[in-house]
Amino acid sequence: MFSSIRNAFKMCKSTLKNITPLAIPVRHYDIPERLQEVACEPNPSFFRMVEYFYHNAVRVCEPALYEYLTKHTHLSERKRKQRVAGILKVMGSCNSCLQMEFPLQRKNGDYEIVQAYRVQHSVHRLPCKGGIRFSTEVNLDEVKALASLMTFKCACSNIPFGGSKGGVTINPKKYTVAELQRITRRYTLELAKKNYIGAGIDVPAPDMNTSGREMSWIVDTYIKTLGYSDLNAAACVTGKPINGGGINGRVEATGRGVFMTINYYIHDPHFMQLIGLQPGFKGKTAIIQGFGNVGSYAAIFLAERGVKIIGVCEHDAFLSAPEGLNPADLMKYMIKNKRSAKGYPGAKEASPELLYTKCDILVAAAKEKTITADNAPKIQTKIIAEGANGPTVPAADEILRQKKVLVIPDLLCNAGGVSVSYFEYLKNLNHVSFGKLSIKFWRDSNTALLDSVEKSLKGAKIDAKVSPTPAFASMMSGASEKHIVGTGLEFSMTNACANVAAAAKTHNLGVDLRTAAYVTAIEKIFATYDEHGLAF
């Protein structure tokens, strides 16, 4: 049995050496030998997955990188090759990793050692940006993968951050609130002592099993220790509650971003023709895998546009309703029942079979490596939106491409959270809410405008009362913070989708938006390193 598996890997490895999966001619670059088997592995490590996707994209864009350096007329061909190779090596490596262990005394008096991590993948721009997750599955490999993904995610969406990530290896459900607070504050102190947190250094955010509560503990700890003299200390973390310097729209931002990317591509005739789907949301159906914060809001926004939510896969139950589900009601029920879907009308015992139900849109918002080479052939959908990080392994990605499934990749699809985090970061640096200074001016100006029109009509002997329409009345005071965040997110996500679509068409990638997104990110990071330099 094992010999047959080894032979299969050898055949796959040999094939990868002779052909490129995208049939794009390249000059020099080959995927490193240690990663070539990732395309065939049934369960590769998360970090090796991201490395493989990165190097696979480099194969496509390497000629363009050489072409970009022709502007440096003083560089010889050899020097250009060396510079391209050097920048690519820097981009593909993690800048620094922090691994720590600290003691915790439990409520019952027992002691245990808590493991925690923080990885800064890229410092091509500062500060670094990335969430903090609490999970028993957290390890150095996973945190490195998530940090590298953040680097490419920020670059792809034109957000001027480097990539980082952090995590604590615990199951938060097994700890009291007081114990979680002590863990979070000690973790913050360790980051501060090692210079791994600060508005100009590294800015964490919420991730799996963390929220505004943990971010409040972090900012409070930082301000009262290392950051007590830092005017911008509140910008050391994003995802805070509104009262603590947070921003309106952050909670639903990632789910809204997932919807916006689907909205862009489902209305693009070029990509819809490639997958054989009529443009637009009319008559479309969707299944949501993972009904957490991201999946629930994505479902709500899709339902508002007329998409029928015919199924929801959760960790403890699944719901199937051909007539459609109300995601807003389901979300309220799950919040009330501590994130459990059990007991909801129509809920059944958790099963993977719902994932294989025929639909138009599948939102993969559960966790990494949920779509594998085993289940990819059974999936019957036309669009997969990756609301989670790394839900599709490379072997499954290849199968989905062959099936003409449009996969909207994680580094593009779930970038809504970091986009709004950037707005919160700017708000904290500016020390004023968006729209606060101008809101009274715009209301007075628009009221005066209506009065002027009414007086002009009376001067012309037309007795009329000029009142604002409901839509104009809502905008008379100018844009509120929520409006600014919503429109800013839409602009950012739409622009990123357009850039990725353009890259896919330029490099003849067909439905392979993942490689197109990585190419978009690589070209931007490459330009930054070329302008700033690599070493000194």
C-alpha positions as MATLAB code, in Angstrom:
seq = 'MFSSIRNAFKMCKSTLKNITPLAIPVRHYDIPERLQEVACEPNPSFFRMVEYFYHNAVRVCEPALYEYLTKHTHLSERKRKQRVAGILKVMGSCNSCLQMEFPLQRKNGDYEIVQAYRVQHSVHRLPCKGGIRFSTEVNLDEVKALASLMTFKCACSNIPFGGSKGGVTINPKKYTVAELQRITRRYTLELAKKNYIGAGIDVPAPDMNTSGREMSWIVDTYIKTLGYSDLNAAACVTGKPINGGGINGRVEATGRGVFMTINYYIHDPHFMQLIGLQPGFKGKTAIIQGFGNVGSYAAIFLAERGVKIIGVCEHDAFLSAPEGLNPADLMKYMIKNKRSAKGYPGAKEASPELLYTKCDILVAAAKEKTITADNAPKIQTKIIAEGANGPTVPAADEILRQKKVLVIPDLLCNAGGVSVSYFEYLKNLNHVSFGKLSIKFWRDSNTALLDSVEKSLKGAKIDAKVSPTPAFASMMSGASEKHIVGTGLEFSMTNACANVAAAAKTHNLGVDLRTAAYVTAIEKIFATYDEHGLAF';
ca = [
       0.000    0.000    0.000;
       2.685    2.477    1.048;
       4.797    1.621   -2.003;
       1.857    2.431   -4.287;
       1.424    5.814   -2.588;
       5.135    6.551   -3.015;
       4.958    5.599   -6.689;
       1.969    7.892   -7.164;
       3.900   10.778   -5.610;
       6.883   10.069   -7.878;
       4.674   10.115  -10.958;
       3.041   13.361   -9.830;
       6.460   14.894   -9.096;
       7.741   13.870  -12.536;
       4.692   15.372  -14.194;
       5.107   18.666  -12.336;
       8.682   18.931  -13.613;
       7.582   18.617  -17.216;
       4.455   20.770  -17.346;
       3.033   23.808  -15.654;
      -0.582   23.505  -14.488;
      -1.414   26.853  -16.081;
       0.472   26.275  -19.353;
       2.159   29.684  -19.042;
       5.673   29.921  -20.524;
       8.297   30.993  -17.992;
      12.001   31.633  -18.228;
      13.750   30.375  -15.126;
      11.586   29.632  -12.140;
      10.737   26.187  -10.802;
       8.758   25.353   -7.682;
      11.264   24.257   -5.005;
      11.677   20.478   -4.957;
      10.569   20.226   -1.323;
       7.161   21.682   -2.327;
       6.498   19.884   -5.590;
       4.632   17.019   -3.910;
       2.245   19.429   -2.164;
       0.079   19.470   -5.299;
      -0.587   15.730   -4.769;
      -0.594   15.426   -0.981;
      -3.995   14.641    0.539;
      -3.291   16.586    3.733;
      -0.339   18.988    3.398;
       0.590   21.332    6.215;
      -1.102   24.723    6.028;
       2.196   26.585    5.700;
       3.366   24.341    2.855;
       0.054   25.023    1.110;
       0.595   28.778    1.197;
       4.229   28.346    0.117;
       3.113   26.213   -2.821;
       0.487   28.714   -3.963;
       3.083   31.498   -3.705;
       5.729   29.679   -5.749;
       3.126   28.530   -8.277;
       2.180   32.184   -8.844;
       5.848   33.175   -9.171;
       6.143   30.763  -12.093;
       3.531   32.841  -13.895;
       4.686   36.369  -13.089;
       8.485   35.938  -13.078;
       8.878   37.190  -16.692;
       6.930   40.339  -15.783;
       9.252   40.932  -12.805;
      12.302   40.812  -15.076;
      10.558   43.179  -17.448;
       9.802   45.547  -14.563;
      13.524   45.818  -13.743;
      14.455   46.917  -17.274;
      13.719   50.452  -16.065;
      17.041   50.178  -14.187;
      19.238   50.670  -17.236;
      22.404   50.437  -15.150;
      21.663   46.788  -14.246;
      23.106   44.057  -16.422;
      21.048   40.958  -17.275;
      22.922   39.025  -14.602;
      22.259   41.693  -11.960;
      18.571   41.765  -12.844;
      18.375   37.984  -12.424;
      20.094   38.239   -9.054;
      17.794   41.029   -7.905;
      14.641   39.175   -8.915;
      15.871   35.984   -7.218;
      16.820   37.908   -4.071;
      13.478   39.691   -3.724;
      11.576   36.445   -4.305;
      13.618   34.718   -1.581;
      12.787   37.512    0.879;
       9.088   37.420   -0.018;
       8.927   33.666    0.476;
      10.456   33.599    3.953;
       9.186   34.523    7.433;
      10.930   37.539    8.934;
      10.702   36.490   12.579;
       8.884   34.066   14.872;
       8.210   34.442   18.583;
       7.332   31.338   20.592;
       6.611   31.677   24.296;
       5.440   29.661   27.286;
       4.105   31.099   30.515;
       2.378   29.684   33.621;
      -1.280   30.057   34.531;
      -2.838   29.288   37.901;
      -6.336   27.914   37.361;
      -9.344   28.682   39.506;
      -8.974   25.351   41.309;
      -5.367   26.124   42.221;
      -3.717   23.912   39.598;
      -0.923   25.283   37.423;
      -0.476   24.766   33.701;
       1.888   26.036   31.006;
       0.309   28.025   28.183;
       1.942   28.034   24.740;
       1.611   31.101   22.529;
       3.050   32.463   19.277;
       3.475   35.592   17.178;
       4.939   35.558   13.667;
       5.901   38.547   11.545;
       6.095   37.240    7.997;
       6.889   40.437    6.115;
       8.113   43.881    7.142;
       8.152   45.346    3.615;
       5.616   47.749    5.108;
       5.099   48.578    8.764;
       3.238   48.015   10.948;
       2.581   44.306   10.486;
      -1.058   43.287   10.756;
      -2.732   40.062   11.754;
      -5.227   38.550   14.147;
      -4.857   36.542   17.337;
      -6.693   33.232   17.657;
      -7.369   31.030   20.667;
      -7.511   27.382   19.641;
      -6.034   24.028   20.600;
      -4.971   23.653   16.960;
      -2.674   26.697   17.124;
       0.961   25.816   16.444;
       3.961   27.506   14.878;
       3.287   26.048   11.419;
      -0.309   27.306   11.381;
       0.648   30.777   12.636;
       3.410   31.060    9.998;
       0.907   30.087    7.306;
      -1.638   32.644    8.475;
       1.034   35.358    8.749;
       2.253   34.735    5.201;
      -1.340   34.743    3.971;
      -1.838   38.124    5.657;
       1.137   39.533    3.759;
      -0.383   38.621    0.405;
      -3.903   39.539    1.527;
      -2.906   43.092    2.473;
      -0.936   43.583   -0.740;
      -3.738   42.191   -2.899;
      -6.223   44.655   -1.353;
      -3.860   47.679   -1.422;
      -3.627   47.872    2.369;
      -0.235   49.268    3.490;
       0.552   46.656    6.141;
       3.015   43.809    6.418;
       1.695   40.400    7.409;
       1.703   38.849   10.872;
      -0.383   36.492   13.007;
      -0.615   35.299   16.579;
      -2.223   32.542   18.570;
      -2.585   30.930   21.975;
      -2.927   27.142   22.196;
      -5.993   26.851   24.423;
      -9.653   25.910   24.185;
     -11.292   29.112   25.501;
     -14.504   27.245   26.395;
     -12.607   25.459   29.179;
     -11.478   28.648   30.913;
     -13.309   31.208   33.013;
     -13.487   34.831   31.878;
     -11.006   35.780   34.616;
      -8.564   33.097   33.426;
      -8.909   34.223   29.801;
      -8.209   37.779   30.860;
      -5.030   36.748   32.694;
      -3.875   34.740   29.663;
      -4.567   37.639   27.290;
      -2.836   40.226   29.464;
       0.223   38.017   30.014;
       0.396   37.342   26.273;
       0.297   41.109   25.638;
       3.090   41.709   28.138;
       5.264   39.104   26.426;
       4.628   40.768   23.054;
       5.445   44.190   24.502;
       8.694   42.996   26.100;
       9.842   41.517   22.781;
       8.780   44.632   20.801;
       6.096   42.670   18.929;
       3.233   45.126   19.454;
       2.720   48.840   18.846;
       1.060   51.242   16.407;
       4.207   51.426   14.299;
       5.375   47.837   14.817;
       2.686   45.156   14.877;
      -1.076   45.609   15.216;
      -3.128   42.534   16.263;
      -6.864   42.054   15.726;
      -9.577   39.496   16.584;
      -9.544   36.092   14.929;
     -10.954   32.664   15.773;
     -12.427   32.625   19.326;
     -11.377   36.211   20.067;
     -13.418   39.409   19.889;
     -13.539   43.020   21.008;
     -13.377   41.851   24.612;
      -9.879   40.403   24.216;
      -8.787   43.431   22.175;
      -9.895   45.705   25.037;
      -7.742   43.716   27.469;
      -4.794   43.965   25.072;
      -4.987   47.735   24.537;
      -5.506   48.361   28.257;
      -2.478   46.241   29.144;
      -0.310   47.905   26.515;
      -1.310   51.470   27.467;
      -0.634   50.827   31.162;
       2.790   49.276   30.584;
       5.043   49.904   27.592;
       2.712   52.319   25.778;
       1.899   54.727   28.609;
       3.778   57.574   26.887;
       2.688   56.721   23.350;
       0.102   59.168   21.996;
      -1.052   56.565   19.452;
      -1.154   53.637   21.874;
      -4.848   52.946   21.144;
      -3.832   52.042   17.567;
      -1.788   49.079   18.863;
      -4.758   46.801   18.149;
      -7.923   46.898   16.028;
     -11.315   45.234   16.384;
     -11.966   47.081   19.659;
     -15.483   47.902   20.912;
     -16.810   51.277   19.718;
     -16.486   52.782   23.185;
     -12.825   51.757   23.300;
     -11.789   53.305   20.000;
     -13.307   50.768   17.619;
     -15.150   51.561   14.420;
     -18.688   51.012   13.176;
     -19.009   48.145   10.726;
     -16.026   46.074   11.876;
     -18.021   43.102   13.204;
     -19.734   42.333    9.884;
     -16.845   43.535    7.696;
     -15.401   40.135    6.728;
     -18.804   38.673    5.865;
     -19.697   41.816    3.920;
     -16.398   41.535    2.032;
     -17.209   37.917    1.113;
     -20.532   39.092   -0.297;
     -18.886   41.955   -2.215;
     -16.418   39.661   -3.967;
     -19.234   37.293   -4.955;
     -21.252   40.304   -6.126;
     -18.375   41.479   -8.335;
     -17.660   38.197  -10.084;
     -21.246   37.023  -10.424;
     -21.933   40.172  -12.457;
     -18.823   39.778  -14.639;
     -19.944   38.307  -18.005;
     -16.430   37.038  -18.807;
     -16.120   34.788  -15.748;
     -19.768   33.735  -15.787;
     -19.340   32.599  -19.390;
     -16.287   30.532  -18.380;
     -18.282   28.618  -15.745;
     -21.570   28.503  -17.663;
     -23.650   30.601  -15.254;
     -26.019   33.462  -16.028;
     -24.736   36.780  -14.565;
     -26.570   38.218  -11.570;
     -28.185   36.912   -8.392;
     -31.600   36.153   -9.890;
     -32.631   32.563   -9.179;
     -29.333   31.663   -7.490;
     -28.973   29.280   -4.550;
     -26.268   29.086   -1.885;
     -24.932   26.784    0.835;
     -22.982   28.168    3.790;
     -20.272   25.967    5.294;
     -19.491   27.404    8.723;
     -22.133   29.706   10.198;
     -19.893   31.782   12.428;
     -19.385   35.533   12.230;
     -18.177   35.436    8.609;
     -20.580   32.862    7.199;
     -23.662   34.288    8.916;
     -23.175   37.851    7.662;
     -22.285   36.635    4.161;
     -25.546   34.633    4.166;
     -27.568   37.627    5.351;
     -26.185   39.912    2.626;
     -26.725   37.248   -0.047;
     -30.312   36.659    1.114;
     -30.987   40.410    0.949;
     -30.069   40.257   -2.747;
     -32.529   37.465   -3.398;
     -30.192   34.474   -3.154;
     -31.947   31.430   -1.690;
     -29.950   29.935    1.217;
     -30.795   26.245    0.833;
     -28.370   24.838    3.409;
     -26.099   25.635    6.335;
     -23.308   23.329    7.558;
     -22.267   23.835   11.181;
     -19.951   21.860   13.436;
     -22.805   20.348   15.445;
     -25.714   20.321   12.976;
     -26.716   20.943    9.399;
     -29.856   22.487    7.958;
     -31.307   21.835    4.540;
     -34.312   23.734    3.176;
     -35.091   23.725   -0.561;
     -37.531   26.591    0.026;
     -34.755   28.620    1.636;
     -33.599   29.559    5.144;
     -33.740   32.905    6.908;
     -30.077   33.438    7.923;
     -30.872   36.418   10.167;
     -33.267   34.323   12.275;
     -30.781   31.456   12.427;
     -28.002   33.784   13.576;
     -30.194   35.152   16.400;
     -31.070   31.603   17.464;
     -27.428   30.515   17.516;
     -26.311   33.559   19.506;
     -29.042   32.794   22.039;
     -27.978   29.129   22.208;
     -24.223   29.699   22.545;
     -23.346   29.229   18.869;
     -25.256   25.949   18.558;
     -27.697   25.203   15.718;
     -29.168   22.167   17.532;
     -32.898   22.504   18.072;
     -33.456   24.964   15.237;
     -36.413   23.872   13.024;
     -35.051   21.555   10.345;
     -31.671   21.021   12.016;
     -30.244   17.514   11.754;
     -27.133   15.780   13.027;
     -23.948   17.113   11.411;
     -23.161   15.410    8.102;
     -20.868   16.210    5.178;
     -23.532   15.249    2.647;
     -25.086   18.718    2.577;
     -21.815   20.037    1.190;
     -22.427   17.986   -1.962;
     -25.908   19.381   -2.626;
     -26.228   21.097   -5.972;
     -26.120   24.899   -5.684;
     -24.739   27.972   -7.442;
     -22.661   29.436   -4.589;
     -20.793   27.672   -1.786;
     -19.383   29.884    0.969;
     -16.514   27.974    2.644;
     -16.300   29.804    5.972;
     -15.464   26.991    8.404;
     -11.717   26.408    8.755;
      -8.630   25.420    6.774;
      -8.389   22.254    4.651;
     -12.116   21.460    4.525;
     -12.166   20.995    0.731;
      -9.869   18.105   -0.153;
      -9.096   15.853   -3.095;
     -11.584   13.350   -1.640;
     -14.624   15.623   -1.490;
     -13.844   18.122   -4.283;
     -15.174   15.790   -7.040;
     -18.494   15.510   -5.162;
     -19.050   19.251   -4.791;
     -21.741   20.512   -7.184;
     -21.426   24.266   -7.315;
     -20.264   26.912   -9.760;
     -18.743   29.449   -7.331;
     -16.811   28.826   -4.111;
     -16.154   31.860   -1.915;
     -13.401   31.206    0.650;
     -14.565   33.032    3.752;
     -12.138   30.978    5.871;
      -8.354   30.961    5.557;
      -6.958   28.056    3.530;
     -10.122   25.956    3.125;
      -8.950   24.362   -0.158;
      -5.869   22.138   -0.443;
      -3.831   22.384   -3.698;
      -4.929   18.956   -4.945;
      -8.577   19.965   -4.571;
      -7.856   23.324   -6.179;
      -6.641   21.568   -9.320;
      -9.756   19.351   -9.413;
     -12.049   22.381   -9.057;
     -10.238   24.203  -11.876;
     -10.704   21.208  -14.149;
     -14.420   21.250  -13.266;
     -14.591   24.974  -14.211;
     -15.526   26.035  -10.685;
     -14.741   29.683   -9.953;
     -12.925   29.700   -6.591;
     -12.686   33.201   -5.076;
      -9.525   32.759   -2.969;
      -9.162   33.545    0.712;
      -6.559   36.291    0.303;
      -9.118   38.250   -1.738;
     -12.468   36.991   -0.490;
     -12.073   37.501    3.269;
     -10.013   40.710    3.145;
     -12.977   42.800    4.320;
     -11.917   42.456    7.952;
      -8.399   43.780    7.490;
      -9.710   46.555    5.206;
     -11.974   47.900    7.940;
      -9.216   47.307   10.504;
      -7.126   49.711    8.440;
      -9.917   52.310    8.710;
      -9.988   51.809   12.489;
      -6.205   52.181   12.599;
      -6.465   55.497   10.732;
      -9.244   56.648   13.051;
      -7.063   55.963   16.088;
      -4.109   57.821   14.567;
      -6.320   60.805   13.674;
      -7.877   60.808   17.169;
     -11.307   61.703   15.771;
     -14.247   59.723   14.390;
     -14.854   59.797   10.650;
     -17.324   62.559    9.729;
     -17.503   64.038   13.237;
     -16.031   67.441   12.383;
     -18.140   68.074    9.288;
     -21.511   66.562   10.184;
     -23.051   69.792   11.586;
     -21.723   71.887    8.688;
     -23.311   69.646    6.062;
     -26.672   69.571    7.853;
     -26.731   73.378    8.101;
     -25.636   73.732    4.460;
     -28.294   71.373    3.107;
     -31.002   72.898    5.304;
     -30.033   76.345    3.996;
     -30.177   74.994    0.434;
     -33.741   73.739    0.905;
     -34.745   77.068    2.502;
     -33.212   78.951   -0.428;
     -35.184   76.905   -2.968;
     -38.406   77.437   -1.001;
     -37.827   81.220   -0.836;
     -37.066   81.341   -4.560;
     -40.333   79.547   -5.323;
     -42.259   81.967   -3.116;
     -40.521   84.874   -4.865;
     -41.894   83.471   -8.112;
     -45.351   83.345   -6.436;
     -45.304   79.569   -6.122;
     -46.456   78.536   -2.687;
     -44.708   75.236   -2.020;
     -43.176   73.537    0.956;
     -39.797   71.998    0.053;
     -39.108   68.923    2.137;
     -36.242   66.450    1.723;
     -36.968   62.975    0.412;
     -36.291   60.141    2.901;
     -33.069   59.288    1.038;
     -31.858   62.909    1.057;
     -32.895   63.373    4.686;
     -30.664   60.467    5.678;
     -27.712   62.130    3.937;
     -28.312   65.763    4.882;
     -25.763   65.592    7.658;
     -23.125   64.163    5.372;
     -21.637   60.730    5.732;
     -21.700   59.036    9.117;
     -18.854   56.798   10.193;
     -20.893   53.748    9.227;
     -21.541   55.163    5.736;
     -17.866   56.008    5.258;
     -16.765   52.554    6.368;
     -19.340   50.844    4.134;
     -18.496   52.840    1.012;
     -14.771   52.657    1.734;
     -14.952   48.878    2.082;
     -16.931   48.581   -1.141;
     -14.394   50.704   -3.010;
     -11.457   48.717   -1.599;
     -12.965   45.286   -2.319;
     -14.217   46.239   -5.794;
     -10.839   47.674   -6.739;
      -9.059   44.523   -5.499;
     -11.468   42.286   -7.452;
     -10.878   44.344  -10.598;
      -7.092   44.040  -10.214;
      -7.297   40.266   -9.758;
      -9.672   39.917  -12.710;
      -7.266   41.934  -14.858;
      -4.331   39.720  -13.805;
      -6.322   36.576  -14.648;
      -7.057   37.898  -18.125;
      -3.520   39.224  -18.714;
      -1.891   35.887  -17.851;
      -4.618   33.747  -19.473;
      -5.422   31.997  -16.207;
      -9.055   31.252  -16.981;
     -10.942   30.594  -13.737;
      -7.761   30.419  -11.630;
      -8.376   33.500   -9.493;
      -6.091   32.182   -6.745;
      -2.961   32.411   -8.863;
      -4.173   35.767  -10.216;
      -4.581   37.099   -6.647;
      -1.109   35.904   -5.631;
       0.367   37.430   -8.814;
      -1.305   40.751   -7.974;
       0.138   40.675   -4.446;
       3.626   39.531   -5.543;
       3.971   42.304   -8.118;
       3.052   44.964   -5.551;
       5.383   43.626   -2.854;
       8.139   43.219   -5.446;
       7.828   46.889   -6.422;
       8.048   47.939   -2.757;
      11.217   45.904   -2.151;
      12.742   47.177   -5.384;
      12.131   50.798   -4.362;
      13.104   50.457   -0.695;
      15.973   47.992   -1.026;
      16.525   44.580    0.510;
      19.364   44.914    2.982;
      21.811   47.348    4.515;
];
